[in-house]
């Protein structure tokens, strides 16, 4: 897998999981287990109030990222698996018909184009805003290795 595709996939996954992981990490930090919260939030040590602030202030970013990527995930399964879902129906009038190969090509190719054009930049913007908010509220990293120091610069 090319490096930028892997980075895009990782960014999208982290943006999607920020909404469900945030309250869990905040609860762990508030109950005195900041090292476990650090595992959920990129190795950063969080105090209870900072973790709670990240959850509350991050809602305007986390909710749209979760909904947008959840929509993309559901429609990816639906469009890429079109023959599995609609084989038993009268599909001859569907886009790309009358054959199932043409219908699948139109649905899978069209959705892949939508994913690339419509989701790539909004997800990157939301993820960058989430990272910026986390960096603004976070304490210094707990493990200061040369690699993490280079990433912080």
C-alpha positions in Angstrom: 0.0 0.0 0.0 1.5 3.4 -0.9 2.5 5.6 2.0 0.0 8.4 1.3 -2.9 6.0 1.0 -2.0 4.4 4.3 -1.8 7.8 5.9 -5.2 8.8 4.5 -6.7 5.5 5.7 -5.2 6.0 9.2 -6.3 9.6 9.3 -9.9 8.7 8.4 -9.9 5.9 10.9 -8.7 8.1 13.7 -11.2 10.8 12.7 -14.1 8.3 12.7 -13.1 6.8 16.1 -12.7 10.1 17.9 -16.3 10.3 18.8 -16.7 6.9 20.5 -13.1 6.9 22.0 -13.4 10.4 23.4 -15.9 9.8 26.2 -14.1 6.5 27.1 -10.7 8.2 27.4 -12.2 11.0 29.4 -13.8 8.6 31.8 -10.5 6.8 32.2 -8.7 10.0 32.8 -11.3 11.2 35.3 -11.2 7.9 37.2 -7.4 8.1 37.7 -6.2 6.0 34.8 -4.5 8.5 32.5 -2.1 5.9 31.1 -5.0 3.9 29.6 -6.5 7.1 28.3 -3.2 7.9 26.7 -3.5 4.7 24.6 -6.7 5.9 23.1 -5.3 9.4 22.4 -2.0 9.0 20.8 0.3 8.4 23.7 -0.5 11.7 25.4 -1.0 11.9 29.2 -4.4 13.6 29.8 -5.6 15.0 33.1 -9.3 14.6 33.8 -10.3 18.2 33.1 -8.3 18.4 29.9 -9.8 15.1 28.6 -13.2 16.3 29.4 -12.5 19.6 27.6 -11.3 17.7 24.6 -14.5 15.7 24.4 -16.8 18.7 24.8 -14.9 21.1 22.6 -14.3 18.4 20.0 -18.0 17.5 19.5 -18.4 20.0 16.6 -15.6 18.2 14.8 -16.1 14.6 16.0 -19.8 14.3 15.2 -19.5 15.4 11.5 -16.5 13.2 11.0 -18.3 10.2 12.5 -21.4 10.8 10.5 -19.6 11.5 7.2 -17.3 8.4 7.5 -20.2 6.2 8.8 -22.2 7.2 5.7 -19.1 6.4 3.5 -18.6 3.1 5.2 -22.3 2.0 4.8 -22.4 3.1 1.2 -19.1 1.5 0.4 -20.4 -1.9 1.5 -23.6 -1.3 -0.4 -22.1 -0.1 -3.7 -19.0 -2.3 -3.8 -21.1 -5.3 -2.8 -24.0 -4.5 -5.2 -24.2 -8.0 -6.7 -24.6 -9.5 -3.3 -27.4 -7.2 -2.2 -29.4 -6.9 -5.3 -28.9 -10.1 -7.3 -32.3 -11.5 -6.4 -34.1 -8.3 -7.6 -35.1 -7.1 -11.0 -31.9 -5.1 -11.7 -32.2 -4.8 -15.5 -33.3 -1.2 -15.3 -30.6 -0.1 -12.8 -27.8 2.3 -13.7 -25.3 0.5 -15.9 -27.7 -2.3 -16.8 -28.9 -4.6 -18.2 -26.0 -6.9 -17.1 -24.9 -7.2 -13.5 -21.3 -6.6 -14.5 -22.2 -3.2 -16.0 -24.4 -2.3 -13.0 -21.6 -3.3 -10.5 -19.0 -1.3 -12.6 -21.1 1.8 -12.5 -21.9 1.6 -8.8 -18.5 0.6 -7.6 -16.6 3.0 -9.9 -19.0 5.9 -9.2 -18.7 5.4 -5.5 -14.9 5.1 -5.6 -14.9 8.4 -7.5 -17.2 10.0 -4.9 -15.0 8.7 -2.1 -11.9 10.3 -3.7 -13.4 13.6 -4.7 -16.0 14.3 -2.0 -14.5 12.7 1.1 -10.8 13.1 0.8 -10.5 16.8 1.7 -13.3 17.2 4.2 -12.1 14.3 6.2 -8.5 15.6 6.0 -9.7 19.0 7.2 -11.8 17.5 10.1 -8.9 15.3 11.1 -6.4 18.2 11.1 -8.8 20.3 13.2 -9.1 17.3 15.7 -5.3 17.0 15.9 -4.9 20.7 16.4 -7.5 20.8 19.2 -5.9 17.7 20.8 -2.4 19.3 20.6 -3.7 22.6 22.1 -5.3 20.8 25.1 -2.8 18.0 25.6 0.0 17.7 28.0 3.5 16.8 26.6 3.9 13.3 25.4 4.7 10.7 28.0 7.3 8.9 25.9 9.7 11.5 24.4 11.5 9.4 21.8 13.4 11.1 18.9 10.6 10.0 16.5 7.8 11.7 18.6 10.0 14.8 19.1 10.4 15.1 15.4 6.7 14.7 14.8 6.0 17.5 17.4 8.2 20.0 15.5 
